[in-house]
Amino acid sequence: MPDRHHIPAMITPDFDTYPVRSIVSVDVHPLGLEVRYKDGEVSFHLAADLREHSVADDTTHAVTREALLDPMHMPEGFHIGAAQISGDGFVEVTWSHKLTPSDTGQARYHSGWLYQTGLHRDTDFQADLSPQLWNAESFADIPRIDGSCVLGDEDEYYHFLTTFIRYGAVLVKGLPAAPEMIETLPEKIGVIRSSNFGRIFEVKIKADADSNAYTGEELRAHTDLATREYMPGLQFLFCMQNDSDGGLSTLTDGFAVAEHIRNTDQQTFELLSQTPVDFVNKSKTSDYRMTVPLFHLGQDGQLDEVRWTSWLRAPMRGSLDEMNRLHSAQKKAYQLGNSDQFKAFFKLGAGDMICFDNRRVLHGRTSFDPTSGGRWLRGCYMEREELWSGLRMAARKKRARQARLSRRC
């Protein structure tokens, strides 16, 4: 293991690069520090928390960049004795106490790090990532990604990631029609998740099918693995061959359907967001079950997940009136999700990959005749957190490139 004392000095307690921010003043308060910036923003930093995130060797491990101090190390009355802006734009802080034998009693903080961590929960992505709802008509407005350069062009890759997050779905056109592409692009983002269908699954006709996906039957709009406690966050389907009659792919923005119901039928929305539904898988080798509402809301009341697989619902239980009301609510949702208003149809060609948020976007296909030609998709799953991690890493590299260019100018 490298000796952390011989690692080049850290500038920030992480591996990121931050643009320099002009600071106009720093003010010390009994509990911490107030920083005012030239752009008018103001950040506040608790003294103890600031000390725990300093870049001294006794505070942050120089190799892992993980913290070595925690709240238990902070003595009562710990505070900032003084603070000033140094000539190089860093903020220099003097502490009330020395916490370790090597503690100098002082620390320096990068202006960009103070700005970013003091004002924002997440990375500055320099892009609008707010969810953009869509329907069958506006599906065509989602930017398509050029498969010939997404793997090598960092700007196109960044565009791919931001489009994926915002719309919950993105179509990559013209990747090399090679089997390994189902791993190459997803693994550029993060870690592939295995399931009972394997790490990589083949969507083609199977004589011993354990899912309707492996037949020529129509697949109505649905999410995958609704029977799991943690339904896969993302799904990738890569087309190797699609010569059969029929077999159009379909996508539906489940959030758009849910918001439509919320805005037009509040009673149905409340039923579908508050009443648990039993989902069970049907397999000779596994027996997964999960009981949750169709619509899941986050703490802010906004949609976080739709769990939507009509053919994996267990028989209902309850009073006849309760079951009837819930069944009618489900029927309305399923009809909307499969309607021409919300469901988009398109045909995948060899080398095309459709990527979508499996907790937001419903997918399906029209029926096809297996005797008319081959239809072969390769698929895999991944978690949402991998997409966000991938975007943060791409943003980090983008900022590092910008910083290098700035130093050259």
N, C-alpha and C positions, 0 to 999 in steps of 0.2 A: 504494500500500500504506500502511495507517495507520502512523503513527509509534508504535512500541511504548512510547516514553517518555511518551506522553500518554494511554495506556490506564489506567483506574482500577487502583489497586493490587490485586494478586492476594492472595487469602487462602490458596489451595492451588494446587499446580502442575498443575491440570487444570480441567475445566469443571463439576465435580460440587459438590454441597452435602452437608455431613456434619453429623449431629447432634452437639452439644457433648457431650463426655465428661468426667466429673469425674475429675481426676488427683489422687492423694494423695501421690505422691512421684516424683522422677526421680533416678536414680543414674548417675554417669559411670563407665564401665569403660574399660580401655585400648583396646578395639576399638570401643566405641560407647556407646549409651545404653539404659538400662533404664527403662521407664515402668510405674508401677503405677496402676491405676484403682480407683475406688470400688467397682465391681462385682466386684472380685477378679481381673480379668484382668491379664496382664502382657505387654507387647510389648517387643521388642528391635530396635534400629536400628543398623546398621553406620555408623560415622562417615562414611566416604567416600560411601556410598550416600545417607545423609541429606543430605550437602552437595550432591550432584548433583541432589537433588530439592528444594532450597530454592526460594523464590519470588523471589529477587533477580533484577533485570533482567539481570545477567550470567550467570545460571544457567538461567532458564526464560524462553523467548520469550513476551512478554506477549500476543501475538496468537495464535500457534499453540499455546502451552502445551507445546511440545516442549523437551526438555533441550538446553542449549548446552554442558554439560560432560559428560565421560565419564571412565572410569577412567584414561586417559592423563594427565589433568590433575592427578591426585592425587599429591602428593610422598610420598616414603618417610617414614614416621613421622607421617603426618597423623592427628590425633586431636581429640577434644573436650576443650577446656580447662576449661570449666565449663558447667553447665546449671541452670536454675531455672524455677519456675512463675511466670508473670507475674500481675498482678492481674486481667487479663481472661481467664485460663485458658489462654493460649498457653504453649508451652514455648520459652524463650529459650536459645539455644545460642551459646557462644563457641568459635571454632575455633583450632587451633594455628597455622594458616597462612592468609595472604591469597592467594587464587589469581589474582585479576585486579586491574587498576588501580583499579576501582571497588569492590572487595570491602571491606566494613566489618569483616569478621572475625566477624560475628554473623549469626544467622538466627532467625526465629520460625516455630513450627509449630502448626497448628491441632490441638486435642486429638482431634477426630473423625477427621481425616485420619491421625494417628498410630495411632489405634485400629484403623481399618478396614484400612489398608495393612500394619500390623504384625501383624495377627492373622488376616487372611482373604485368600484368593487372589482372591476376586471380590467383587462388590457384595453388600450386605446387601439381599436381595430381600424380606424379611419374609414369606416363604411357603415351604412345603415343596415343594422341586423334585426330591426323590428319585424315581427312576423307579417308577411304579406299574404293575405288570404286570396284564393283564386277559385274559379269555377270552370266549367267545361269550355266556355268561350275564352276566358283569359289565360287558360293553361298555355296557349300558344305564345303568350307574352313572356313566359319564363325563359331567360337566356339559355341557349344551347351552348355546350362547351365543346371546344375543338379537341377531339381525342388525339390528334396528331401532335399536339404540343403540350397537353395538360401535364404530362409526366416530366417534361424537361423545362418548360417555361414557368418560372416562379410567379409571374404576374397572372398567367392563365390559371394556374393552380389556385392562387389566392381568390380569383374570381369564382372558380368552381366551389370553393369552400363557403364563401359568403353567400353565394346563390343557394347552395344546399341548405344552409341554416335559415335563410330568410323565407324561402318558399316551401321548405320541407321536401322538395323534390328537385332533381336536376337530371337532364338527359345529356350524356356524353356521347357524341357522334364520332365514329370513325377511328376507334382504337384498333390496334392490330388484332385480327381475329385469331388469337392464340389462346389456348386454354388457360395459361397462367395469368392472363389479364385480370381474372376474377380475384386474384391475390395481389397482383402488382399495384393497382390503383388503391384498393382499400388499405393495404399495408403501408402505403405512403402516408395515410392518415393516422393509423393506429393499429390496435390489436384486434384480430378477427375473433369472434365468439363462436364457440362450438355449441351444438344442440344435439338432440337425439337423432337429427337428420345428418349429423356429421359436421365437420368444420367447413367443408365445401359440399354443397349438394347439387345434384344434377336434376334439372326439371325437364324430364323427357318421359315418354311412354314407358311404363313398367308393368310387366305382367302381374307381379305381386305387389301392386301399389298399396302403400300405407297412407296415402293422402290423395284426394281428388286432383291435386296438382299434377300427379303423375298419370293422369288419364287425359282423354280429349274433351272432357266435360267443361262446360262453362264454369268459370270461377267468378262468383259475384264479388262485389267490393268487400274487402276484408283486411284485417291486420293479421299478421302471423303470430303464432304461439300465444294466443290470448289465455291459454291455460297456465302460463308460467307466472310465478310471483313477480319476476322482473322480465317483462316482455321485451324482446330485443328492441333497442332504440333505433337502429338503422338496418336497412336491407339493401343489398346490391344484387342486381340481376344482369348478367352479361350474356348477350346473344351470340351463340356460335353458329346457329343455323335457324332459318325460319322460312321454309319453302312450302308449307302446308296451306291448304285453303282454310281461311279463318285464322283463329289464334291471335286476334288483335289484343294488344296490352291495354289495360285501363288503369287510370288513377283518379282518385277522388280526394279532395282536401277535406278530411274529416272535421278539422277545426271550422272550416267554412260552413259545413252542414250544421254543426253544433251551434255556431253563432246564429245561423239563420233560424234555427228552432228557438234559441234563447230570445231572439228579437220578435218572433211571430207567435210563439206558443210557450209562454213562461211555465205553465203547468207541466207540459210534457218535458221541458228542459229540466225542471226540478226532479221529476220522476227518474229521468235517465241519469242524473248526476248524483242522486241520493239513494237510489234503490239498488242494492247489490244483485248481480246476476251470476248464476253458477255456470262456469265454463269448464268442460271436461274434454280431454282428448280421447280418441278411440284408437287403440293400438294393441297389437298382440304382445308388445314388449315393454310398454310403459303405461302409466296411469297418472297423468298430471291433472290437477284441479285447482281452480282459483275462483274466488267469489268477490267481485268488485262491480261497481256501477259501470255503465257504458262510457260515461264521461267522467273524467277525474279533473278536479279543479285544484290549483295551487293555493297557497296561503293568501295570495292576492286576489283570489276569486277568478283568475283567468284560467283558461283551459290548459291543462298540462299533458293530457293523454286521452285518446279514445281507444277503447278496447272493443273490437268489433268483428266477431266471427260468428255469423248466424248459425252455421252448422255444427258448432261446438258448444251450443247451449244445452245444459242439462234440463230434464223435465222440471217444470215450475212447481213451487210449493207455496201454500198460503191460502187465504180465503179466495173464493171465486171472484169476488169483486176486485181484490187486490191484484190477482193474476191477470184479470181481464184488462185493467187499466195499464199495467206494465206491458202486457203483450201488445196493446194498441199503440203505446208509445214507441216500442221497439219497431213495430211495423212502419210507423211514420218515418222513423230515422232510416231504416233500411230502404224504404222506397225512395227517399230523397238521395241517399248515398248512391243509389243505382240509377238515378234519373238523368235524362239528357241535360238537365240544368247544371248538374254538378260533375258528372262522370265524363272524363276525357278519353278518347280512343286514339290509338296510334299503333303503327306496326314497327317493331324493332327489326333492324337488319343486322347481319353479321358484323360484329365489331362495335355495336351500340351497347351502352350500359346505362340502365336506369337506376338511379340511386335515390332512396327516399327514407323519410323519417317514419318508421313503422309504428310509432305511437301517435302519429298525426295523420299520415296519408294512407288511404285505403288503396289496395291494388287488386287487380283481377285480370281476367282475359275472357274473350269470347270463345265459344267452342270451336274445335277444329277437327278436320278429318285426317286421322293419322295415316291413312293409306294414300293421301294426296301429296305427301312430301314430309320431310323431316322438320321437327321443331325441337331445338335443344338450347336451353338456357342453363348457365351455371350461376349458383347463388351463394351468398354468405351473409352473415349477420355481424353487427358491431354495436357497441353502446354509444349513446349520444355523447357521453363524456369524451370519447375518443375524437369525435368531430371537433368539439370545442378545444381539446388539447392540441389537435392538429392545426387548428386556426391560430391558436396562441403561438405555436412554434413558428408558423409561417409569418405571423406578424412580427415576431422577435427577429427572424432573419431579415425581414423587410426593413426594420428599424436599424439593424446592424449595417445593412448595405447603405442606407441613407446616411448613417453616421460616418462611414468610410468615405463616401462621396463628399460630405461636408468638410471633412478634414483635408481633402485634396484641394478644395476650392480656395 
